């Protein structure tokens, strides 16, 4: 089922603390030191009431730090909480914190939250749609993106409003390539048509425009993305190579300077890049490639460069009998004619990610909040001999929440 959660780890922790009757929210009413917190909100306390308690700082420089109170004193209705070890910066007026009873270490509460999330990992998912894969009519096995652990449906983009910028079947000969860069049409290593453009960069290759190609004038004002295939013999960072578009010969006054995403060494990738200023692209006559960052000796390929309109596409659901998941390899596999059915088109994976384990206070929960709160509170209460009945009650409430989760229907996973 999709997530029905909105609380951060800090929100969850406070909710759990209130069930445990173990947390107070306090604010500093004067500046302290790196080992003291001064507040007027506990004025009725006796001098040693908070010895052993835990402070969780929730604002300021020390936000997120957890410290144990060693002594507490009261003077003129102001409580001074002395804690250990010291924090990074002196506490300031208006700093906020949670004050937890000694029996409940907030780090333990965090672990109970994690245990609760793990307990329903196979019952819920964080919805994700991904269009990073591309069917080329030949490939049957694809590595799943890291954000996808479950797949419910697969769609293939059968048609899209598009225009070819350059098919890369002929040489990019508008201008001379950079020094120490050799350009050829590669008829063997290609993704579509008769060839791809290959650039061989020597170790001493300069940065700059590697080459460009004169094209018939194109009006791309209604288009949203530039798409195509790219490959490099070394792993690159986003933007190491750029696709350039211009209304001037030799891409001399670049209108579109589009960063090619990260490329994995020796792996063709279908790249899809949002255009920067399509409203200016009314008469493009030159396409080029820039070597932006010196990556050393390498070979770079480009193929089938086109412009597309993001919201003008026909997506068709792939029959479920034509695909499967390899759990161990985390691969999507087309079977029984799936390669032919998919043809040449963008793949949309509709599924989900594993629920996020919360390691910082600002992260948002991706598991139903009520389940996490009840389960974590129940686990915490189990640690107290006199709270067994309440522990069972909250664990029972958590179990009921879990039973009420809708089953995951038609979902295939790698978890």
Phi, psi and omega in degrees: 000154175295161179291146173228063186215148181219351189276147173279172177299322178298316178300314180299315182300317180294318178299318178295317179299325179290322175298320180285349185058043190233005184228142172234140176265125185232158178229141178287137180251005175196161177291141176245220179227191178285356178229009180225148177228123186250126182216148175260006186271002180234034192297334182277001183284153171276167190304319187253014186302331188251011175300130181090348179293169181245136174254128172246112182284133186238013175201172176072191183300327185268012182309127179095345180288142178240126182224152179260136179284128179264323176214152174226136180229156180235130176213125180053046178066010177251130179262130174253117178261116177262129187231168180214145354283176181295151175266176187292325184223153177301140178294145185244157174304133179083000170300146179245157181201163169257136177248113186254143174300150185303327185294340187239094176291124181303331177295325175294321178299320178300318180294322177295324176297315178299316179300320179296317180296316180298327185296334181244017182305324182273002183250344182225163174209156176271111186301135180219138166244136184226134180233039182271350180259156182219131176274129184248008181082000180230324187277134180251343184235131182230138174286130179292141174301154183295341180273358184245120173241342177229142177234125176263313182219155174235133177239147175245133177281101184281324176219155176205144174294118186208165173215137179286127173276309170201136182277352178065019177275344179235163189293148174269090192243024181292327181214164180290141180288168177298159174300139178067023174236129178248131184244133176215165169269123182262110182270358180259311183260097187209168180243331179209146178075205188268352181187177173226162176270126182243132177241121176260118183257122173284167182301331183264016181297140179278165171268156181135191180290117181286321180186166176214170182222132174286134180232160174296144185306130181239136173256106184253023186296333180269356184270157186243332187223153167251132182232160176166181181258142176218151180206147177216149181283350174234155177291134182245164171265161177301130177091356176299326173239147181230144168265129184247141174229141184206156173263013178236144180303151178061026184039050187283339182222065196313126174269321179238119180241088195258122183284122172287130183296180178305135176244134175274137185308132174061029182229120174296136177230137174273118185254146184221114191235126177292135179287147184281308185224065182300335181297343179264354191266060186269343184209062182282133182231003183213136175236140182214174177231131178252134169270098191276322184233137180290110181255008181082194181295130183192166172237137184233136178239153175218141182209148170052062181273125182214165174252142181226162175254119190304317188262014179240073183220152177250109181259129181241131181290134179280130178305139187293338180281359182257002180214156178210167176247136171267105186299312185295317181275348186055051179242148167267132182234128172275132183230164170047051178090007181297324179299313180293321180295318182292321180064221183248104182185159178295141179257132173250120175263125176249114184190226184197167178260166171292145175303138183289131170279132188272116180245353175226158183293335185274348181291143183264135181296141178242018177237148180312124187303315185299320178298312182299316182296311182295316183295313181294320178297318179298317179296320178294318180295331179297339181281351181251118186304329184267010184241020184300316182297315179294322178301313180297322180298312183287325175294326175293320177295322177295318180298323178294318177300319181294318179297331183278356178293129178299143180293149175281110185260134177058034178250129175252137186227170177242014182274000000 
